[in-house]
């Protein structure tokens, strides 16, 4: 008998047995499903057994006992508490739009310095080479730009980010 043939005749009685054993139809379905997956992988060995039905019942009992041990360690809670705060996408978009708006108000060189530093990840020397000025001028542009952003964003949640960027 193949596994497919057994499922047509033997699965229903096994499920009834599991339902009585588990005391719950839902849990019995889970247990029998786990057993069926294992049985399909090892069908050649199970088919060679004296009684495949008895072998599968023993598998159901073992899975039920293991299932009880496995799930008894979990303590249900009345509510699900997220493990970390997930920012609202709308807030992130609004913050980004506000920051882009404030960056657009900066003089072009100051904006270029901030974008190259924080978005491009370039060093002051690399920025100086890119825009054609000295390292000190890059630091001055960055300082003035961050100061202007701090003033404009003083009541925004972005203030903390701009403050730490300097």
N, C-alpha and C positions, 0 to 999 in steps of 0.2 A: 504494500500500500504506500502511495506517495503522500507527501505532506498535504498537498492540495486535496487528495481524496479523504484523508483523515479530517481536514477542516470541515468538509461537507457533512460528515457523520458524527464526528467526535467533539466538535467545538461547542455545540449547544449543551450537551450533558456536562462538559467540563465547566462551562459558564454557570450552569445551575448549581453544581457542586461548590464553585467559588463563591456564589452569592450566599449560600447557606453558611459557608465557612467565614466569610467576611462580615456578614450581616448587613451589607450595603451593596446594592446593584452597581453603583458607580465605582466603588472600590474594587468589586469583583471584576468589572470590565478592565480596569487598569491592571490588576494582577494577571488576568488571563492574557491581556495584550502583551505584557512583558514576557510571560511564559511562551506565548506563541512565537515571538521574535527569537527567543533563545532556542526553541524547539526547531524552528526552520533551519537555523544555522547548524544544528547538531542532529538533523533528522536521521541520518544513516545510523548513528549509534542508538537512537531511540527506537527506530524500526527493528533493530536487531534484538532489542530487549524482549523478554518473554511476553510481557504484556505492555504495549505502548500506552494504553489508557492508564494503567496503574503508575507507570513511569511519569506520565504527564500530571496525574493527580498529586504525586509526590512533589513534582516541580511547583505546582500551585501552592501546596502547603509551605514549602520552603520559601517561595517568593512572598507569600502572605506574612510569614514570620519575619522575614527580612524587611518587608515593607513596613510592618509595625515598628520594628526597631529603628528603621531609617526615619520615619515620620514622627516618631514619639519625641525626637530631639527638638522638633520645631514647636515653638510656643506661638499660638495665634494671637494677633493683636486686634484691638477694636478698630484701629485706623492705621493706614499706611503713612509713615512719616518719611518724606524724601531724605536721603542721606546728605544731600548737598543742595544749596540754593541754585536753581537754574534761572538765569536771567530771561526776562520776557523779550522775545524777538522784537516787538514793537518798540520797547525802550531802547534796545541796542541800536535799532535803525534811527530812532529820533536822536540819540546821542551822537551817532556818526554823522548824521545830517547837520546837527548843530556845530560839531567840530569842523566839518568841511566848510560850513558857512563862515565860521570865524577864521579859518585858515585862508579863505579867499579874500578876507579883508586885510591881511598882512601884505606888506610890500613883497614884491616878487622874490627878492634875494632871501629875505627871512623865511618865506614859505618854502623856497627851494632847500634851504639849510635844514629846516625841520623835517621835510619829506625825505631828504637824503639820509639824515641821521636816524630817524625813527622808523621809517618805512623801508629805506634802502639798507640800513644797518652799516653805513659807512663811518669811518673814523673822521675826525676833524681834518686831518691831513688829506684824506681822500676827497672830502668835500671841497677843500680849498683848491685842490687840483682840478676838480670837476667844474667849479664855477669861476676859477681864475682869480683867486685872492689869497691872502695869507691865512695861516691857522688862527691867528688872533682875531681876524675879521670874522671868521666863521663862528668863533666862540661869542663874539659881540652880537652878531646877527641872531644866534640861537638864544642868547640871554634876553635880548630885546623882544624877540618873538614870543618867548615863553612868558615874559612879564606882561605883554599885551594880552595874551590868551588868559592869563590868570585874572586880569581885571575884567575882561569880557565874560568869562565863565564863572565868576565868583559865586553865583547862586546855583550853579549846575553841579550834578554828580560828577561831571568830568573834571571839576576843579582838582579833586584828589589825584587823578591820573596826571594832569598837567603839572601839578605841584611836584609829584614824584618823578616826573620825566626830567626835571632839572637837576 
